[in-house]
Amino acid sequence: MAQAANGGKKASSARETALRALKTARDGGDYRAVIAEMTDSRERAFARTLTEGAIRNLRYLDYVISLSAKGGLSPLVADILRLGVFQLQHMDSVPDYAAINESVSFAAKKAPRAKGLVNAVLRKASQDKFPEITAKTEAERLAVKYSHPDFLVEAWIKYFGLEQTETILAAGNAEPEISCYVNTVRFGYDEALAAVTADCESGGEVAQYPDEGRFTLSGVGALPKMQSFARGMFYVQDKSAHEAAIAGIERLSAKEKPKILDLCASPGGKSFAIAAALGGKAEIRAFDLPGKVVRLQEGIDRLGLTCITAAENDARVYREEFVGQFDLVVADVPCSGFGVIRKKPDIRFKTREELAGLPALQLEILNNAGKYVKPGGTVIYSTCTLVREENEDVAAEFSAQNSAFRLIQEKTVPTGAEQDGFYYANFLREEA
């Protein structure tokens, strides 16, 4: 990234894009779409690093800025400073003078009156890049340090304890590798790994986990450009999501062709994992809302998993024709997503008020799932969040409302170095 480090035209363009993308993220828009408009891959990567780095660290960046600028900043000037401080703190490839000069240059063009302020704040920040945090409580200190919402940090401390909460927060701010599973319906692990390794010869790293049928990728760029991906040799799925998907599979192994329903299936990882675990010998119906089915079908076609049929369906709407028809029903419901902050850093901008209606929606879907499973069958309820109201409380309410079901497994997987945060609960419908 020599040009970026030297503050050349490409770096300036990347910083300009990052400035727009950061505003888009703060406004609740799709910042990734802004970055995707860039045609130069190195420029795009630099803009992405800047944007997501600023998002991941936004609250701490604001704290550092506040030590020199005592309020009254416009959103534009604040964003220019955030990107500048992030470069000073985290981007060794960018010399301090380049980070400061480019930021001052932006201020001169976009907010001329703030040029001197930007220069002063960044010069001070370059002298003390990681100042100690003064806070009233340990929860507040951690929330500022790791740029997470107060209500979430407070809830996690009550649930996980202080030490594990800090581990979760640190993992949530790390940039994850891409976790992948071999499509064992069509390919062996060694065959797929050889092809993936060949694809990575021009750039990218592969880490092997053969006992799990999994490998991870880093530094590979766009997956669709990999021949092994295009051939359907693997699919992307986090380790914890995979664990949840196959948690009830052993109960299906004795059945010749079990019938499975995946109610909220896109982009398809759980259906793919179940198909692979059963060697393709299953009848899987994968449903989701109209806007999501196209991506789901693309994954099915790429992997060549003919045992999966995709269709449009709203999981909230009761379907009488499904009642008692399936051996396994998977309800991986819409959720707050706080378990996947490391992959979707802008999730941290969600407020408690925005999420208040989720448990009712989740229970509605889970109740429908319960109606669709056969006696002796299993329902898997899962989320990619670590919020009790969306996890244990929903599972408990389902149990209270459905006496025919018995909770046979419940697990919370905290966010860690190798996996997202996840929750799942398995319910067995008792024989009539």
MARTOR-87133 format. One record per residue (C-alpha): residue number from 1; residue in one letter; chain; x, y, z. Coordinates in steps of 0.02 Angstrom, whole numbers, always signed. Example, Ala and Ser with C-alpha at 12.3 -4.5 7.8 and 13.67 -1.06 7.14 Angstrom:
2
[vexlo 1, 'a', 'A', [+615, -225, +390]]
[vexlo 2, 's', 'A', [+684, -53, +357]]
//
This chain:
432
[vexlo 1, 'm', 'A', [+0, +0, +0]]
[vexlo 2, 'a', 'A', [+145, +116, -43]]
[vexlo 3, 'q', 'A', [+38, +250, -123]]
[vexlo 4, 'a', 'A', [-79, +251, +25]]
[vexlo 5, 'a', 'A', [+67, +273, +143]]
[vexlo 6, 'n', 'A', [+137, +415, +38]]
[vexlo 7, 'g', 'A', [-28, +507, +31]]
[vexlo 8, 'g', 'A', [-42, +492, -159]]
[vexlo 9, 'k', 'A', [-198, +519, -265]]
[vexlo 10, 'k', 'A', [-263, +344, -234]]
[vexlo 11, 'a', 'A', [-246, +364, -46]]
[vexlo 12, 's', 'A', [-336, +532, -56]]
[vexlo 13, 's', 'A', [-476, +451, -156]]
[vexlo 14, 'a', 'A', [-487, +309, -29]]
[vexlo 15, 'r', 'A', [-496, +432, +115]]
[vexlo 16, 'e', 'A', [-631, +530, +23]]
[vexlo 17, 't', 'A', [-732, +370, +2]]
[vexlo 18, 'a', 'A', [-704, +322, +183]]
[vexlo 19, 'l', 'A', [-771, +491, +237]]
[vexlo 20, 'r', 'A', [-931, +463, +138]]
[vexlo 21, 'a', 'A', [-945, +283, +195]]
[vexlo 22, 'l', 'A', [-926, +328, +378]]
[vexlo 23, 'k', 'A', [-1065, +456, +365]]
[vexlo 24, 't', 'A', [-1173, +327, +278]]
[vexlo 25, 'a', 'A', [-1144, +203, +419]]
[vexlo 26, 'r', 'A', [-1185, +331, +553]]
[vexlo 27, 'd', 'A', [-1346, +372, +459]]
[vexlo 28, 'g', 'A', [-1396, +189, +458]]
[vexlo 29, 'g', 'A', [-1358, +159, +274]]
[vexlo 30, 'd', 'A', [-1255, +28, +183]]
[vexlo 31, 'y', 'A', [-1077, +90, +196]]
[vexlo 32, 'r', 'A', [-1015, -66, +104]]
[vexlo 33, 'a', 'A', [-1107, -10, -53]]
[vexlo 34, 'v', 'A', [-1015, +156, -49]]
[vexlo 35, 'i', 'A', [-847, +67, -39]]
[vexlo 36, 'a', 'A', [-897, -59, -173]]
[vexlo 37, 'e', 'A', [-911, +83, -300]]
[vexlo 38, 'm', 'A', [-721, +95, -305]]
[vexlo 39, 't', 'A', [-644, +1, -451]]
[vexlo 40, 'd', 'A', [-463, -8, -391]]
[vexlo 41, 's', 'A', [-445, -157, -273]]
[vexlo 42, 'r', 'A', [-303, -82, -168]]
[vexlo 43, 'e', 'A', [-394, +83, -153]]
[vexlo 44, 'r', 'A', [-553, -9, -103]]
[vexlo 45, 'a', 'A', [-461, -111, +28]]
[vexlo 46, 'f', 'A', [-385, +46, +103]]
[vexlo 47, 'a', 'A', [-555, +132, +111]]
[vexlo 48, 'r', 'A', [-631, -20, +192]]
[vexlo 49, 't', 'A', [-494, -30, +323]]
[vexlo 50, 'l', 'A', [-517, +154, +364]]
[vexlo 51, 't', 'A', [-707, +147, +371]]
[vexlo 52, 'e', 'A', [-726, -13, +470]]
[vexlo 53, 'g', 'A', [-583, +34, +585]]
[vexlo 54, 'a', 'A', [-668, +199, +625]]
[vexlo 55, 'i', 'A', [-835, +112, +653]]
[vexlo 56, 'r', 'A', [-758, -20, +767]]
[vexlo 57, 'n', 'A', [-670, +111, +872]]
[vexlo 58, 'l', 'A', [-787, +259, +853]]
[vexlo 59, 'r', 'A', [-828, +288, +1035]]
[vexlo 60, 'y', 'A', [-647, +280, +1091]]
[vexlo 61, 'l', 'A', [-596, +392, +945]]
[vexlo 62, 'd', 'A', [-724, +518, +1004]]
[vexlo 63, 'y', 'A', [-654, +505, +1179]]
[vexlo 64, 'v', 'A', [-478, +544, +1116]]
[vexlo 65, 'i', 'A', [-544, +689, +1012]]
[vexlo 66, 's', 'A', [-641, +758, +1162]]
[vexlo 67, 'l', 'A', [-480, +779, +1260]]
[vexlo 68, 's', 'A', [-431, +919, +1140]]
[vexlo 69, 'a', 'A', [-595, +976, +1061]]
[vexlo 70, 'k', 'A', [-724, +1020, +1190]]
[vexlo 71, 'g', 'A', [-884, +992, +1093]]
[vexlo 72, 'g', 'A', [-969, +1092, +956]]
[vexlo 73, 'l', 'A', [-898, +990, +812]]
[vexlo 74, 's', 'A', [-1000, +968, +655]]
[vexlo 75, 'p', 'A', [-1030, +787, +601]]
[vexlo 76, 'l', 'A', [-915, +816, +451]]
[vexlo 77, 'v', 'A', [-770, +881, +555]]
[vexlo 78, 'a', 'A', [-797, +743, +683]]
[vexlo 79, 'd', 'A', [-783, +612, +545]]
[vexlo 80, 'i', 'A', [-625, +691, +475]]
[vexlo 81, 'l', 'A', [-549, +683, +649]]
[vexlo 82, 'r', 'A', [-608, +505, +680]]
[vexlo 83, 'l', 'A', [-525, +443, +521]]
[vexlo 84, 'g', 'A', [-368, +540, +562]]
[vexlo 85, 'v', 'A', [-353, +475, +740]]
[vexlo 86, 'f', 'A', [-386, +298, +682]]
[vexlo 87, 'q', 'A', [-241, +309, +559]]
[vexlo 88, 'l', 'A', [-128, +375, +696]]
[vexlo 89, 'q', 'A', [-177, +235, +816]]
[vexlo 90, 'h', 'A', [-194, +83, +706]]
[vexlo 91, 'm', 'A', [-116, +103, +533]]
[vexlo 92, 'd', 'A', [+73, +80, +543]]
[vexlo 93, 's', 'A', [+84, +89, +353]]
[vexlo 94, 'v', 'A', [+28, +271, +360]]
[vexlo 95, 'p', 'A', [+157, +392, +431]]
[vexlo 96, 'd', 'A', [+88, +513, +560]]
[vexlo 97, 'y', 'A', [+127, +662, +450]]
[vexlo 98, 'a', 'A', [+25, +587, +307]]
[vexlo 99, 'a', 'A', [-125, +553, +419]]
[vexlo 100, 'i', 'A', [-118, +731, +487]]
[vexlo 101, 'n', 'A', [-85, +818, +321]]
[vexlo 102, 'e', 'A', [-223, +726, +227]]
[vexlo 103, 's', 'A', [-348, +762, +366]]
[vexlo 104, 'v', 'A', [-301, +946, +369]]
[vexlo 105, 's', 'A', [-316, +950, +180]]
[vexlo 106, 'f', 'A', [-492, +879, +189]]
[vexlo 107, 'a', 'A', [-539, +1007, +320]]
[vexlo 108, 'a', 'A', [-469, +1147, +210]]
[vexlo 109, 'k', 'A', [-581, +1092, +67]]
[vexlo 110, 'k', 'A', [-739, +1042, +160]]
[vexlo 111, 'a', 'A', [-739, +1144, +321]]
[vexlo 112, 'p', 'A', [-606, +1281, +304]]
[vexlo 113, 'r', 'A', [-641, +1359, +473]]
[vexlo 114, 'a', 'A', [-598, +1194, +559]]
[vexlo 115, 'k', 'A', [-428, +1175, +475]]
[vexlo 116, 'g', 'A', [-330, +1237, +626]]
[vexlo 117, 'l', 'A', [-433, +1135, +748]]
[vexlo 118, 'v', 'A', [-406, +975, +649]]
[vexlo 119, 'n', 'A', [-219, +1008, +643]]
[vexlo 120, 'a', 'A', [-209, +1041, +831]]
[vexlo 121, 'v', 'A', [-314, +891, +883]]
[vexlo 122, 'l', 'A', [-219, +768, +774]]
[vexlo 123, 'r', 'A', [-48, +833, +825]]
[vexlo 124, 'k', 'A', [-94, +808, +1007]]
[vexlo 125, 'a', 'A', [-166, +636, +969]]
[vexlo 126, 's', 'A', [-3, +588, +882]]
[vexlo 127, 'q', 'A', [+91, +623, +1043]]
[vexlo 128, 'd', 'A', [-25, +518, +1154]]
[vexlo 129, 'k', 'A', [-111, +392, +1043]]
[vexlo 130, 'f', 'A', [-196, +285, +1175]]
[vexlo 131, 'p', 'A', [-237, +394, +1326]]
[vexlo 132, 'e', 'A', [-308, +316, +1483]]
[vexlo 133, 'i', 'A', [-497, +322, +1500]]
[vexlo 134, 't', 'A', [-578, +413, +1645]]
[vexlo 135, 'a', 'A', [-749, +337, +1681]]
[vexlo 136, 'k', 'A', [-872, +326, +1826]]
[vexlo 137, 't', 'A', [-890, +135, +1816]]
[vexlo 138, 'e', 'A', [-795, -13, +1747]]
[vexlo 139, 'a', 'A', [-940, -46, +1628]]
[vexlo 140, 'e', 'A', [-926, +130, +1558]]
[vexlo 141, 'r', 'A', [-737, +115, +1541]]
[vexlo 142, 'l', 'A', [-753, -46, +1442]]
[vexlo 143, 'a', 'A', [-893, +26, +1336]]
[vexlo 144, 'v', 'A', [-782, +173, +1288]]
[vexlo 145, 'k', 'A', [-625, +69, +1265]]
[vexlo 146, 'y', 'A', [-709, -56, +1148]]
[vexlo 147, 's', 'A', [-839, +64, +1075]]
[vexlo 148, 'h', 'A', [-993, -38, +1123]]
[vexlo 149, 'p', 'A', [-1160, +27, +1189]]
[vexlo 150, 'd', 'A', [-1174, +47, +1378]]
[vexlo 151, 'f', 'A', [-1332, -58, +1393]]
[vexlo 152, 'l', 'A', [-1249, -204, +1305]]
[vexlo 153, 'v', 'A', [-1089, -200, +1409]]
[vexlo 154, 'e', 'A', [-1190, -188, +1569]]
[vexlo 155, 'a', 'A', [-1298, -338, +1517]]
[vexlo 156, 'w', 'A', [-1146, -442, +1472]]
[vexlo 157, 'i', 'A', [-1059, -406, +1636]]
[vexlo 158, 'k', 'A', [-1213, -470, +1729]]
[vexlo 159, 'y', 'A', [-1223, -624, +1618]]
[vexlo 160, 'f', 'A', [-1041, -669, +1583]]
[vexlo 161, 'g', 'A', [-945, -579, +1719]]
[vexlo 162, 'l', 'A', [-815, -441, +1697]]
[vexlo 163, 'e', 'A', [-669, -545, +1633]]
[vexlo 164, 'q', 'A', [-764, -640, +1499]]
[vexlo 165, 't', 'A', [-856, -483, +1446]]
[vexlo 166, 'e', 'A', [-691, -398, +1407]]
[vexlo 167, 't', 'A', [-638, -552, +1307]]
[vexlo 168, 'i', 'A', [-800, -541, +1207]]
[vexlo 169, 'l', 'A', [-778, -354, +1178]]
[vexlo 170, 'a', 'A', [-599, -375, +1119]]
[vexlo 171, 'a', 'A', [-649, -517, +1002]]
[vexlo 172, 'g', 'A', [-791, -412, +933]]
[vexlo 173, 'n', 'A', [-669, -276, +883]]
[vexlo 174, 'a', 'A', [-548, -395, +795]]
[vexlo 175, 'e', 'A', [-554, -421, +608]]
[vexlo 176, 'p', 'A', [-607, -602, +580]]
[vexlo 177, 'e', 'A', [-542, -729, +458]]
[vexlo 178, 'i', 'A', [-667, -809, +339]]
[vexlo 179, 's', 'A', [-727, -977, +406]]
[vexlo 180, 'c', 'A', [-768, -1104, +271]]
[vexlo 181, 'y', 'A', [-834, -1283, +265]]
[vexlo 182, 'v', 'A', [-801, -1408, +128]]
[vexlo 183, 'n', 'A', [-951, -1461, +25]]
[vexlo 184, 't', 'A', [-929, -1644, +70]]
[vexlo 185, 'v', 'A', [-1082, -1696, -29]]
[vexlo 186, 'r', 'A', [-975, -1675, -185]]
[vexlo 187, 'f', 'A', [-793, -1657, -132]]
[vexlo 188, 'g', 'A', [-668, -1729, -10]]
[vexlo 189, 'y', 'A', [-578, -1616, +113]]
[vexlo 190, 'd', 'A', [-405, -1643, +37]]
[vexlo 191, 'e', 'A', [-468, -1614, -139]]
[vexlo 192, 'a', 'A', [-553, -1452, -92]]
[vexlo 193, 'l', 'A', [-407, -1390, +12]]
[vexlo 194, 'a', 'A', [-285, -1420, -131]]
[vexlo 195, 'a', 'A', [-393, -1315, -247]]
[vexlo 196, 'v', 'A', [-414, -1178, -118]]
[vexlo 197, 't', 'A', [-227, -1174, -85]]
[vexlo 198, 'a', 'A', [-192, -1158, -271]]
[vexlo 199, 'd', 'A', [-313, -1012, -280]]
[vexlo 200, 'c', 'A', [-219, -927, -139]]
[vexlo 201, 'e', 'A', [-47, -940, -221]]
[vexlo 202, 's', 'A', [-67, -765, -293]]
[vexlo 203, 'g', 'A', [-121, -694, -124]]
[vexlo 204, 'g', 'A', [-208, -754, +34]]
[vexlo 205, 'e', 'A', [-179, -875, +175]]
[vexlo 206, 'v', 'A', [-265, -1040, +219]]
[vexlo 207, 'a', 'A', [-273, -1118, +392]]
[vexlo 208, 'q', 'A', [-326, -1301, +402]]
[vexlo 209, 'y', 'A', [-445, -1385, +524]]
[vexlo 210, 'p', 'A', [-470, -1556, +443]]
[vexlo 211, 'd', 'A', [-553, -1635, +596]]
[vexlo 212, 'e', 'A', [-691, -1506, +581]]
[vexlo 213, 'g', 'A', [-703, -1513, +391]]
[vexlo 214, 'r', 'A', [-662, -1328, +398]]
[vexlo 215, 'f', 'A', [-528, -1204, +346]]
[vexlo 216, 't', 'A', [-508, -1017, +362]]
[vexlo 217, 'l', 'A', [-455, -887, +235]]
[vexlo 218, 's', 'A', [-375, -718, +257]]
[vexlo 219, 'g', 'A', [-315, -588, +133]]
[vexlo 220, 'v', 'A', [-402, -670, -15]]
[vexlo 221, 'g', 'A', [-505, -526, -85]]
[vexlo 222, 'a', 'A', [-669, -569, -172]]
[vexlo 223, 'l', 'A', [-720, -751, -148]]
[vexlo 224, 'p', 'A', [-816, -764, -314]]
[vexlo 225, 'k', 'A', [-651, -742, -404]]
[vexlo 226, 'm', 'A', [-584, -903, -328]]
[vexlo 227, 'q', 'A', [-607, -1052, -443]]
[vexlo 228, 's', 'A', [-633, -1169, -295]]
[vexlo 229, 'f', 'A', [-776, -1060, -234]]
[vexlo 230, 'a', 'A', [-856, -1048, -406]]
[vexlo 231, 'r', 'A', [-847, -1238, -421]]
[vexlo 232, 'g', 'A', [-946, -1256, -261]]
[vexlo 233, 'm', 'A', [-809, -1340, -161]]
[vexlo 234, 'f', 'A', [-849, -1245, -2]]
[vexlo 235, 'y', 'A', [-971, -1128, +81]]
[vexlo 236, 'v', 'A', [-943, -990, +208]]
[vexlo 237, 'q', 'A', [-1008, -1019, +384]]
[vexlo 238, 'd', 'A', [-950, -970, +556]]
[vexlo 239, 'k', 'A', [-896, -1108, +673]]
[vexlo 240, 's', 'A', [-1032, -1071, +802]]
[vexlo 241, 'a', 'A', [-1169, -1060, +670]]
[vexlo 242, 'h', 'A', [-1114, -1230, +603]]
[vexlo 243, 'e', 'A', [-1121, -1304, +777]]
[vexlo 244, 'a', 'A', [-1300, -1242, +798]]
[vexlo 245, 'a', 'A', [-1353, -1306, +627]]
[vexlo 246, 'i', 'A', [-1299, -1486, +654]]
[vexlo 247, 'a', 'A', [-1343, -1497, +839]]
[vexlo 248, 'g', 'A', [-1495, -1606, +807]]
[vexlo 249, 'i', 'A', [-1428, -1709, +662]]
[vexlo 250, 'e', 'A', [-1394, -1869, +759]]
[vexlo 251, 'r', 'A', [-1582, -1894, +782]]
[vexlo 252, 'l', 'A', [-1602, -1899, +593]]
[vexlo 253, 's', 'A', [-1462, -2021, +551]]
[vexlo 254, 'a', 'A', [-1575, -2173, +563]]
[vexlo 255, 'k', 'A', [-1704, -2102, +442]]
[vexlo 256, 'e', 'A', [-1686, -2145, +258]]
[vexlo 257, 'k', 'A', [-1732, -1972, +192]]
[vexlo 258, 'p', 'A', [-1779, -1852, +331]]
[vexlo 259, 'k', 'A', [-1886, -1700, +291]]
[vexlo 260, 'i', 'A', [-1811, -1536, +350]]
[vexlo 261, 'l', 'A', [-1877, -1359, +349]]
[vexlo 262, 'd', 'A', [-1762, -1208, +365]]
[vexlo 263, 'l', 'A', [-1879, -1061, +396]]
[vexlo 264, 'c', 'A', [-1758, -913, +387]]
[vexlo 265, 'a', 'A', [-1628, -991, +275]]
[vexlo 266, 's', 'A', [-1536, -856, +177]]
[vexlo 267, 'p', 'A', [-1393, -854, +137]]
[vexlo 268, 'g', 'A', [-1407, -1042, +162]]
[vexlo 269, 'g', 'A', [-1267, -1094, +280]]
[vexlo 270, 'k', 'A', [-1374, -1199, +395]]
[vexlo 271, 's', 'A', [-1460, -1291, +254]]
[vexlo 272, 'f', 'A', [-1291, -1322, +173]]
[vexlo 273, 'a', 'A', [-1218, -1387, +336]]
[vexlo 274, 'i', 'A', [-1364, -1504, +365]]
[vexlo 275, 'a', 'A', [-1356, -1568, +186]]
[vexlo 276, 'a', 'A', [-1170, -1604, +205]]
[vexlo 277, 'a', 'A', [-1192, -1688, +375]]
[vexlo 278, 'l', 'A', [-1323, -1804, +300]]
[vexlo 279, 'g', 'A', [-1224, -1839, +142]]
[vexlo 280, 'g', 'A', [-1357, -1757, +35]]
[vexlo 281, 'k', 'A', [-1483, -1890, +85]]
[vexlo 282, 'a', 'A', [-1621, -1777, +144]]
[vexlo 283, 'e', 'A', [-1765, -1673, +81]]
[vexlo 284, 'i', 'A', [-1730, -1495, +135]]
[vexlo 285, 'r', 'A', [-1847, -1350, +104]]
[vexlo 286, 'a', 'A', [-1759, -1183, +128]]
[vexlo 287, 'f', 'A', [-1871, -1031, +143]]
[vexlo 288, 'd', 'A', [-1847, -845, +163]]
[vexlo 289, 'l', 'A', [-1922, -678, +114]]
[vexlo 290, 'p', 'A', [-1931, -633, -72]]
[vexlo 291, 'g', 'A', [-1781, -516, -69]]
[vexlo 292, 'k', 'A', [-1669, -650, +6]]
[vexlo 293, 'v', 'A', [-1716, -804, -96]]
[vexlo 294, 'v', 'A', [-1611, -755, -247]]
[vexlo 295, 'r', 'A', [-1450, -764, -146]]
[vexlo 296, 'l', 'A', [-1508, -926, -66]]
[vexlo 297, 'q', 'A', [-1541, -1006, -236]]
[vexlo 298, 'e', 'A', [-1373, -947, -302]]
[vexlo 299, 'g', 'A', [-1286, -1039, -160]]
[vexlo 300, 'i', 'A', [-1385, -1198, -190]]
[vexlo 301, 'd', 'A', [-1345, -1195, -375]]
[vexlo 302, 'r', 'A', [-1160, -1158, -348]]
[vexlo 303, 'l', 'A', [-1142, -1301, -224]]
[vexlo 304, 'g', 'A', [-1246, -1421, -329]]
[vexlo 305, 'l', 'A', [-1353, -1472, -180]]
[vexlo 306, 't', 'A', [-1504, -1545, -267]]
[vexlo 307, 'c', 'A', [-1577, -1603, -101]]
[vexlo 308, 'i', 'A', [-1619, -1422, -58]]
[vexlo 309, 't', 'A', [-1768, -1329, -130]]
[vexlo 310, 'a', 'A', [-1781, -1141, -105]]
[vexlo 311, 'a', 'A', [-1944, -1044, -101]]
[vexlo 312, 'e', 'A', [-2016, -879, -42]]
[vexlo 313, 'n', 'A', [-2102, -881, +127]]
[vexlo 314, 'd', 'A', [-2134, -765, +274]]
[vexlo 315, 'a', 'A', [-2092, -865, +430]]
[vexlo 316, 'r', 'A', [-2213, -761, +532]]
[vexlo 317, 'v', 'A', [-2361, -822, +428]]
[vexlo 318, 'y', 'A', [-2437, -987, +484]]
[vexlo 319, 'r', 'A', [-2443, -1120, +347]]
[vexlo 320, 'e', 'A', [-2572, -1254, +386]]
[vexlo 321, 'e', 'A', [-2507, -1370, +251]]
[vexlo 322, 'f', 'A', [-2342, -1384, +345]]
[vexlo 323, 'v', 'A', [-2417, -1443, +509]]
[vexlo 324, 'g', 'A', [-2332, -1601, +572]]
[vexlo 325, 'q', 'A', [-2237, -1629, +409]]
[vexlo 326, 'f', 'A', [-2053, -1614, +458]]
[vexlo 327, 'd', 'A', [-1927, -1714, +557]]
[vexlo 328, 'l', 'A', [-1824, -1558, +592]]
[vexlo 329, 'v', 'A', [-1870, -1374, +585]]
[vexlo 330, 'v', 'A', [-1735, -1242, +596]]
[vexlo 331, 'a', 'A', [-1784, -1067, +655]]
[vexlo 332, 'd', 'A', [-1629, -958, +644]]
[vexlo 333, 'v', 'A', [-1727, -800, +677]]
[vexlo 334, 'p', 'A', [-1697, -616, +642]]
[vexlo 335, 'c', 'A', [-1606, -542, +793]]
[vexlo 336, 's', 'A', [-1505, -396, +856]]
[vexlo 337, 'g', 'A', [-1345, -477, +789]]
[vexlo 338, 'f', 'A', [-1232, -428, +934]]
[vexlo 339, 'g', 'A', [-1140, -593, +915]]
[vexlo 340, 'v', 'A', [-1074, -543, +743]]
[vexlo 341, 'i', 'A', [-1011, -367, +780]]
[vexlo 342, 'r', 'A', [-837, -418, +721]]
[vexlo 343, 'k', 'A', [-909, -449, +547]]
[vexlo 344, 'k', 'A', [-1039, -311, +547]]
[vexlo 345, 'p', 'A', [-962, -172, +652]]
[vexlo 346, 'd', 'A', [-1104, -49, +621]]
[vexlo 347, 'i', 'A', [-1221, -162, +723]]
[vexlo 348, 'r', 'A', [-1153, -73, +877]]
[vexlo 349, 'f', 'A', [-1252, +81, +825]]
[vexlo 350, 'k', 'A', [-1417, -8, +863]]
[vexlo 351, 't', 'A', [-1514, +57, +1012]]
[vexlo 352, 'r', 'A', [-1612, -37, +1145]]
[vexlo 353, 'e', 'A', [-1771, +46, +1079]]
[vexlo 354, 'e', 'A', [-1743, -19, +901]]
[vexlo 355, 'l', 'A', [-1732, -197, +966]]
[vexlo 356, 'a', 'A', [-1879, -196, +1085]]
[vexlo 357, 'g', 'A', [-1997, -287, +966]]
[vexlo 358, 'l', 'A', [-1881, -430, +920]]
[vexlo 359, 'p', 'A', [-1928, -557, +1056]]
[vexlo 360, 'a', 'A', [-2111, -554, +1004]]
[vexlo 361, 'l', 'A', [-2063, -582, +822]]
[vexlo 362, 'q', 'A', [-1944, -721, +869]]
[vexlo 363, 'l', 'A', [-2074, -810, +975]]
[vexlo 364, 'e', 'A', [-2201, -796, +835]]
[vexlo 365, 'i', 'A', [-2082, -884, +714]]
[vexlo 366, 'l', 'A', [-2034, -1014, +844]]
[vexlo 367, 'n', 'A', [-2215, -1055, +881]]
[vexlo 368, 'n', 'A', [-2246, -1084, +696]]
[vexlo 369, 'a', 'A', [-2091, -1195, +688]]
[vexlo 370, 'g', 'A', [-2161, -1299, +831]]
[vexlo 371, 'k', 'A', [-2321, -1331, +736]]
[vexlo 372, 'y', 'A', [-2229, -1392, +581]]
[vexlo 373, 'v', 'A', [-2125, -1529, +665]]
[vexlo 374, 'k', 'A', [-2184, -1709, +680]]
[vexlo 375, 'p', 'A', [-2206, -1796, +848]]
[vexlo 376, 'g', 'A', [-2033, -1861, +891]]
[vexlo 377, 'g', 'A', [-1954, -1723, +785]]
[vexlo 378, 't', 'A', [-1840, -1579, +835]]
[vexlo 379, 'v', 'A', [-1847, -1390, +825]]
[vexlo 380, 'i', 'A', [-1685, -1290, +826]]
[vexlo 381, 'y', 'A', [-1704, -1110, +883]]
[vexlo 382, 's', 'A', [-1549, -1002, +857]]
[vexlo 383, 't', 'A', [-1488, -823, +852]]
[vexlo 384, 'c', 'A', [-1323, -736, +818]]
[vexlo 385, 't', 'A', [-1342, -626, +971]]
[vexlo 386, 'l', 'A', [-1295, -632, +1154]]
[vexlo 387, 'v', 'A', [-1449, -550, +1230]]
[vexlo 388, 'r', 'A', [-1549, -648, +1358]]
[vexlo 389, 'e', 'A', [-1715, -570, +1306]]
[vexlo 390, 'e', 'A', [-1693, -642, +1130]]
[vexlo 391, 'n', 'A', [-1619, -808, +1185]]
[vexlo 392, 'e', 'A', [-1660, -894, +1350]]
[vexlo 393, 'd', 'A', [-1816, -789, +1380]]
[vexlo 394, 'v', 'A', [-1891, -833, +1210]]
[vexlo 395, 'a', 'A', [-1847, -1017, +1234]]
[vexlo 396, 'a', 'A', [-1927, -1016, +1407]]
[vexlo 397, 'e', 'A', [-2085, -933, +1342]]
[vexlo 398, 'f', 'A', [-2098, -1061, +1201]]
[vexlo 399, 's', 'A', [-2084, -1202, +1328]]
[vexlo 400, 'a', 'A', [-2218, -1121, +1436]]
[vexlo 401, 'q', 'A', [-2337, -1106, +1289]]
[vexlo 402, 'n', 'A', [-2302, -1278, +1212]]
[vexlo 403, 's', 'A', [-2313, -1420, +1337]]
[vexlo 404, 'a', 'A', [-2284, -1551, +1201]]
[vexlo 405, 'f', 'A', [-2103, -1494, +1185]]
[vexlo 406, 'r', 'A', [-1955, -1533, +1296]]
[vexlo 407, 'l', 'A', [-1796, -1430, +1296]]
[vexlo 408, 'i', 'A', [-1656, -1555, +1266]]
[vexlo 409, 'q', 'A', [-1509, -1439, +1233]]
[vexlo 410, 'e', 'A', [-1470, -1255, +1261]]
[vexlo 411, 'k', 'A', [-1304, -1169, +1233]]
[vexlo 412, 't', 'A', [-1230, -996, +1224]]
[vexlo 413, 'v', 'A', [-1067, -979, +1127]]
[vexlo 414, 'p', 'A', [-977, -816, +1174]]
[vexlo 415, 't', 'A', [-887, -718, +1038]]
[vexlo 416, 'g', 'A', [-706, -774, +1033]]
[vexlo 417, 'a', 'A', [-551, -775, +927]]
[vexlo 418, 'e', 'A', [-618, -918, +819]]
[vexlo 419, 'q', 'A', [-805, -895, +819]]
[vexlo 420, 'd', 'A', [-950, -774, +825]]
[vexlo 421, 'g', 'A', [-1065, -760, +973]]
[vexlo 422, 'f', 'A', [-1213, -878, +954]]
[vexlo 423, 'y', 'A', [-1357, -956, +1048]]
[vexlo 424, 'y', 'A', [-1459, -1110, +1009]]
[vexlo 425, 'a', 'A', [-1592, -1215, +1093]]
[vexlo 426, 'n', 'A', [-1657, -1385, +1036]]
[vexlo 427, 'f', 'A', [-1833, -1440, +1076]]
[vexlo 428, 'l', 'A', [-1897, -1618, +1057]]
[vexlo 429, 'r', 'A', [-2081, -1639, +1018]]
[vexlo 430, 'e', 'A', [-2140, -1784, +1124]]
[vexlo 431, 'e', 'A', [-2224, -1931, +1039]]
[vexlo 432, 'a', 'A', [-2413, -1920, +1045]]
//
